[in-house]
Amino acid sequence: MKKPGSDQLYAAPLDEIVSFSFDETVVDVFPDMIKRSVPGYSTLINMAGVLSSQYAQPGSQLYDLGCSLGAVTLSMRRRLTQPDCRLFAVDNSAAMLSRCRQYVSADTVDVPVEFACVDIQHVSIERASVVVLNLTLQFIKPSHRMAMIEKIYAGMLPGGALLLSEKLAFSDEAEARFFTEMHHAFKRSNGYSELEVSQKRAALDNVLVPDTREQHEARLRDVGFNEVRQWFQCLNFVSFVAVK
Ligand SMILES: C[S@@+](CC[C@H](N)C(=O)[O-])C[C@H]1O[C@@H](n2cnc3c(N)ncnc32)[C@H](O)[C@@H]1O
């Protein structure tokens, strides 16, 4: 029997694999899905709060772009010590954002959070001390990614930080094979079957399009970030802090 909240979206053989989307069917199982699919996810969430607290500036704005159910928003909010900050939680999935609102309003910290159900490519970024893209840029069309990062940079205060976490691609074939195999082993060790792994992989094809580490670093430097540090890697998942 299915435990409530457990991800079994790809457990049965599907006649047709439809492209993955963050819709109503995903909302209930998302916490289970992401924990079992992204190695180091809980560290990424915890550290988004820790790192953002180091870069938050008084009277500034903090953005969680592609917030899903608000895990990063809540982590940042709980650790924020600077006065007069505003947090923005942005996602273009109405289903995800509606559940995010519920979770944030059930939380007792009183830092204001504003929600926007829009494409992050159309959100305006202003007076930002912290911007987080936690596993979100990989869902933006590759040809639009530079403009997205440029817009973030333009809206950031000097000394502000972009926290960027992504699944990586590898240009070296042997390295790519190693990390793909290890990532699939990670998923199987979390109870996903071979069928679930392969059906999910097909559903994400052309939806989640990863860049290489070199592409990320070059793009961040090209837009003007003067410090770019990779602070985290677990298998093929990495996170950077880029400081303006
Ligand atoms: C893997 S989830 C992000 C996980 C989340 N940041 C966390 O840490 O739990 C990707 C999210 O990005 C959102 N998303 C994808 N493309 C988007 C876009 N163009 N504009 C806004 N949100 C987008 C999806 O709806 C989804 O909720």
The ligand as a Tripos MOL2 file, in Angstrom:
@<TRIPOS>MOLECULE
LIG
   27    29     1     0     0
SMALL
NO_CHARGES

@<TRIPOS>ATOM
      1 C1         13.3830   21.2760   -8.6280 C.3       1 LIG1
      2 S1         12.2380   22.4530   -8.2340 S.3       1 LIG1
      3 C2         13.1310   23.5670   -7.1800 C.3       1 LIG1
      4 C3         13.2740   23.0880   -5.7920 C.3       1 LIG1
      5 C4         13.1880   24.1570   -4.7350 C.3       1 LIG1
      6 N1         13.9600   25.3370   -5.0690 N.3       1 LIG1
      7 C5         13.6460   23.5850   -3.4310 C.2       1 LIG1
      8 O1         14.7530   23.9280   -3.0200 O.co2     1 LIG1
      9 O2         12.8920   22.7830   -2.8300 O.co2     1 LIG1
     10 C6         12.0810   23.5220   -9.6060 C.3       1 LIG1
     11 C7         10.9700   24.5510   -9.4080 C.3       1 LIG1
     12 O3         11.1750   25.5860  -10.3580 O.3       1 LIG1
     13 C8          9.9180   25.9550  -10.8720 C.3       1 LIG1
     14 N2         10.1560   26.5460  -12.1870 N.ar      1 LIG1
     15 C9         10.6780   25.9480  -13.2860 C.ar      1 LIG1
     16 N3         10.7820   26.8340  -14.3030 N.ar      1 LIG1
     17 C10        10.3130   28.0120  -13.8050 C.ar      1 LIG1
     18 C11        10.1510   29.3060  -14.3700 C.ar      1 LIG1
     19 N4         10.4910   29.5610  -15.6340 N.pl3     1 LIG1
     20 N5          9.6440   30.2870  -13.5900 N.ar      1 LIG1
     21 C12         9.2780   30.0320  -12.3140 C.ar      1 LIG1
     22 N6          9.4210   28.8280  -11.7220 N.ar      1 LIG1
     23 C13         9.9250   27.8310  -12.4700 C.ar      1 LIG1
     24 C14         9.0940   24.6900  -10.8950 C.3       1 LIG1
     25 O4          7.7170   24.9380  -10.9270 O.3       1 LIG1
     26 C15         9.5590   24.0030   -9.6190 C.3       1 LIG1
     27 O5          8.7410   24.3140   -8.5370 O.3       1 LIG1
@<TRIPOS>BOND
     1     1     2 1
     2     2     3 1
     3     2    10 1
     4     3     4 1
     5     4     5 1
     6     5     6 1
     7     5     7 1
     8     7     8 2
     9     7     9 1
    10    10    11 1
    11    11    12 1
    12    11    26 1
    13    12    13 1
    14    13    14 1
    15    13    24 1
    16    14    15 ar
    17    14    23 ar
    18    15    16 ar
    19    16    17 ar
    20    17    18 ar
    21    17    23 ar
    22    18    19 1
    23    18    20 ar
    24    20    21 ar
    25    21    22 ar
    26    22    23 ar
    27    24    25 1
    28    24    26 1
    29    26    27 1
@<TRIPOS>SUBSTRUCTURE
     1 LIG1         1 GROUP 0 **** ****
